[in-house]
Amino acid sequence: MAVKKADPPAEERRPDTRARVLKVAARHFAEHGFAGTSVRAIQREVKVNPATVHYYFGTKEALYQEVISPFLDRIQAERMARLAEIPANLTGRERLERLLHAYLAPHLELATTPDGYDYARILASVQVSVWDAGTALFDAAVRPVRRRYVDALHPLFPEVSRRRIHELLRMAVAHMAIAPIRLGERSLDPLFMSKAIGDTVAYAAAGFERLCGPIAP
């Protein structure tokens, strides 16, 4: 028989309690990574009963998923929309840069918002963490769209394996993820970030050409 979850005290069932937990959790995951974040520390800061996070989210993994999903879902949807907008007759370096821009820019653009900056910090921590539940959640979430981009990039380098294209795209993502953190508060300036996006795309495109050879006509 399933055990019924105990309700938290009435004052903790306020409409904004769940949102307050998510906001504080986002900052903790951004600062400490998945493994280093303490659910008890989140509860203490929000000033709620120790059972509150369990009541609303169940597990630490589910809390993490709830923190990243709104941002990741927006990014993935934007990536697919931009992929569909790339003209079929676009070729060469221009097509490579357009594909990389469509994949990398949505994340960097989101990082210009205060809430998005916490998400950007979480993704940056994933890039330098050992494999854990947090990295597994990210990997599973981005895999379907990433495969679509690998398929789109592969015709530009037909002699290179899809696995190699995938590896290089992940390397580009790692550079993308670190950029807002290295830029600090300047990443909240859309004009400054626009230049950073252009630099990131150019850097990634040069890496693809250097490691994969000439772009197919």
C-alpha positions in Angstrom: 0.0 0.0 0.0 1.4 3.4 -1.0 2.2 5.7 1.9 0.3 9.0 1.8 2.6 12.0 2.0 2.0 14.1 5.1 0.8 17.6 4.4 3.0 20.4 5.6 1.7 22.9 8.0 -1.0 25.3 6.7 1.3 28.3 6.6 3.6 26.4 4.3 0.8 25.7 1.8 0.7 29.3 0.8 0.5 29.7 -3.0 4.0 31.1 -3.3 5.8 28.5 -1.1 6.6 26.2 -4.1 7.9 29.2 -6.1 10.0 30.4 -3.2 11.6 26.9 -2.8 12.4 26.8 -6.6 14.0 30.2 -6.6 16.2 29.5 -3.6 17.0 26.0 -5.0 18.1 27.4 -8.3 20.7 29.6 -6.6 21.9 26.7 -4.5 22.3 24.4 -7.5 24.0 27.2 -9.3 26.5 27.8 -6.5 27.1 24.2 -5.3 26.2 21.9 -8.2 23.8 19.0 -7.9 26.0 16.9 -5.5 27.0 19.8 -3.3 23.5 21.2 -2.8 21.8 20.4 0.5 18.0 20.2 0.5 18.1 21.0 4.2 20.0 24.2 3.5 17.4 25.2 1.0 14.6 24.5 3.5 16.4 26.5 6.2 16.8 29.5 3.9 13.2 29.4 2.8 12.2 28.9 6.5 9.9 26.0 5.9 9.3 22.7 7.6 11.8 19.9 6.7 9.1 17.9 5.0 8.1 20.7 2.7 10.5 20.0 -0.2 9.5 16.3 -0.1 5.8 17.3 -0.1 6.1 19.5 -3.2 8.8 17.6 -5.1 9.5 14.2 -3.7 13.2 13.9 -4.3 16.3 16.1 -4.8 16.4 14.9 -8.4 12.8 15.9 -9.0 13.5 19.4 -7.4 16.5 19.8 -9.7 14.4 18.8 -12.7 11.7 21.3 -11.8 14.4 24.0 -11.5 16.0 23.4 -14.9 13.0 22.3 -17.0 11.4 25.7 -17.7 14.6 27.1 -19.0 15.7 24.0 -20.8 12.3 23.5 -22.5 12.4 27.0 -23.8 16.0 26.6 -25.1 15.2 23.3 -26.8 12.0 24.7 -28.4 13.9 27.7 -29.7 16.7 25.6 -31.1 14.2 23.5 -33.1 12.4 26.7 -34.3 15.7 28.2 -35.5 16.8 25.0 -37.1 13.6 24.9 -39.2 14.2 28.5 -40.3 17.6 27.8 -41.9 17.3 27.9 -45.7 17.9 24.5 -47.3 20.1 26.2 -50.0 22.5 27.7 -47.5 25.9 26.1 -47.8 29.5 26.2 -46.7 30.8 28.2 -43.8 27.6 30.3 -43.7 25.5 27.2 -43.1 27.9 26.0 -40.4 27.8 29.3 -38.5 24.0 29.5 -38.9 23.6 26.0 -37.4 26.0 26.7 -34.5 24.3 30.1 -33.9 20.9 28.4 -33.8 22.1 25.8 -31.3 24.3 28.0 -29.0 22.6 31.4 -29.0 19.3 30.5 -27.2 21.2 29.5 -24.1 23.4 32.6 -24.1 20.4 34.9 -24.8 18.6 33.4 -21.8 21.6 34.1 -19.6 21.1 37.8 -20.0 18.1 37.5 -17.6 18.5 37.3 -13.9 16.7 34.0 -13.6 18.3 32.6 -16.7 21.7 33.5 -15.3 21.2 31.1 -12.4 20.3 28.4 -15.0 23.5 29.3 -16.9 25.5 28.8 -13.8 23.9 25.4 -13.2 24.8 24.3 -16.8 28.4 25.6 -16.3 28.7 23.5 -13.1 27.5 20.4 -15.1 30.4 20.9 -17.5 33.0 20.5 -14.8 31.3 17.9 -12.6 31.8 14.2 -12.5 28.8 12.3 -13.9 26.0 12.4 -11.4 22.2 12.6 -11.4 22.3 16.2 -12.4 24.5 15.6 -15.5 22.3 12.5 -16.4 19.2 14.7 -16.3 20.7 17.3 -18.6 22.0 14.7 -21.0 18.7 12.9 -21.3 16.9 16.2 -21.8 19.1 17.6 -24.6 19.8 14.4 -26.5 16.8 14.4 -29.0 17.5 18.0 -30.2 21.3 17.5 -30.1 20.8 14.5 -32.5 18.8 16.7 -34.9 21.7 19.1 -35.0 24.3 16.4 -35.4 22.3 15.2 -38.4 22.2 18.7 -39.8 25.9 19.3 -39.3 27.1 15.9 -40.7 26.5 16.7 -44.4 29.0 19.5 -44.1 31.7 17.0 -43.0 30.5 13.7 -44.6 33.9 12.0 -44.1 33.6 12.5 -40.3 31.6 10.2 -38.1 28.4 11.4 -36.5 30.0 10.5 -33.2 32.9 12.9 -33.8 30.4 15.6 -34.8 28.6 14.9 -31.5 31.8 15.2 -29.5 32.7 18.6 -31.1 29.2 19.9 -30.6 29.5 19.0 -26.9 32.8 20.8 -26.8 31.1 23.9 -28.3 28.4 23.6 -25.6 31.1 23.5 -22.9 32.6 26.7 -24.2 29.1 28.2 -24.4 28.2 27.2 -20.9 31.3 28.8 -19.4 31.1 32.1 -21.3 28.4 33.8 -19.1 30.2 32.8 -16.0 33.5 34.2 -17.2 31.7 37.4 -18.3 30.1 37.8 -14.9 27.6 40.7 -14.6 28.5 41.8 -18.2 26.5 38.8 -19.4 23.3 40.5 -18.2 23.9 43.2 -20.9 22.2 42.1 -24.1 24.4 44.2 -26.3 27.6 42.8 -24.7 26.2 39.3 -24.9 25.4 39.7 -28.6 29.1 40.2 -29.3 29.9 37.2 -27.1 27.5 35.0 -29.0 29.2 36.0 -32.3 32.6 35.2 -30.8 31.4 31.9 -29.5 29.9 30.9 -32.8 33.1 31.9 -34.7 35.3 30.0 -32.2 33.2 26.9 -32.5 33.0 27.1 -36.4 36.8 27.4 -36.6 37.2 24.4 -34.3 34.9 22.3 -36.5 36.9 23.2 -39.6 40.2 22.7 -38.0 39.3 19.2 -36.6 37.0 18.0 -39.4 38.7 19.4 -42.5 37.2 21.5 -45.3 33.4 22.0 -45.4 31.8 20.0 -48.2 30.4 22.2 -51.0 
